[in-house]
Amino acid sequence: MLPNKPRGVRRVNDRLVLNGIFWVLRSGAPWRDLPAAYGPRTTCYNRFVRWRRAGVWDQIMEALAAGHDAAVQMIDTSIVLA
């Protein structure tokens, strides 16, 4: 589902970029605070914006929700420590 541009400069690993995007969204931190372990912050930000404009996130959510008959779907990544 992720767009792929086969020409040009070699891409940063999509899994790494996705984890970086999820880290920013989950933490609420600004893009400039993205840890270097997730790759260049500009790459993560640019792909997030490009994929949003292309409707990739909507397609992913629709594909995840398509497997269930429930009227409402929720993806929750909450962690509770006791």
N, C-alpha and C positions, 0 to 999 in steps of 0.2 A: 504494500500500500504506500510505501514511502517512495517519493519521486527519486529517480536516479539519473544523473547526468554522466554518461560514460566517458565523455571526452574531457580534456583539460587536466588540471592539477588533481592529483590523487586525493580522494575524499577522506576526511576523518571518519573513523568508525561510527556508523549510525547508532549502534548500541551505546557507545560512549556519549554521543551527543544527546540521545534521548534521556539517558540518566542525568546528564547535566541540566537539561530542560526541566525534568521532573524535580530535580533538587531545587532549582530556583522557584518553581511554582509551589512546591511543598513548603519551603522555608520562608518564602516571601521576601527573600533577600534581593537586592538589586543585582543586575547581571554582572556588574563590575566585581562583585564579591564571589563569583563562581570559582570554586577551587580549581586549581590547574589540573587536577587529576581527571577532570571531565573534558579536557581539551581547551582550545582557544575559546574565550567567552564570546568573541564576535561570531565565530562559526555557530555556536549554539543559538545565539540570539537571531542571527540571520536565517538559519533554518527554521526556527520557531515561527518567525514572521512570514517567511515564504510559504511554509506549509499551512499556516493559518489562512493566508490569502488564497491559496489553491484549494482550500476546503478539505485538506488531508485529515485534520483533527475530527471534523464532522463525519467523514467516512469511517474513521477508526471507531468512533463512538457508535455509529449505526451498525457496524459489523459486530461489535461486542454485544449490543442490545438485541440483535437479530436472533440470537440463539435462545432467547427467553420470551415467554408469552406474557409476562407480567406487564402491567400498564406503566409502571414506574421502575426505572433502573437507577442504581447508584453505585459508583465506584468509590470506595472509601479506603484511604491508606492510613487511617488513624492507628496509632500505637499506644497501648496503655501499659504502663509499668506499675506493678503493685509492690 
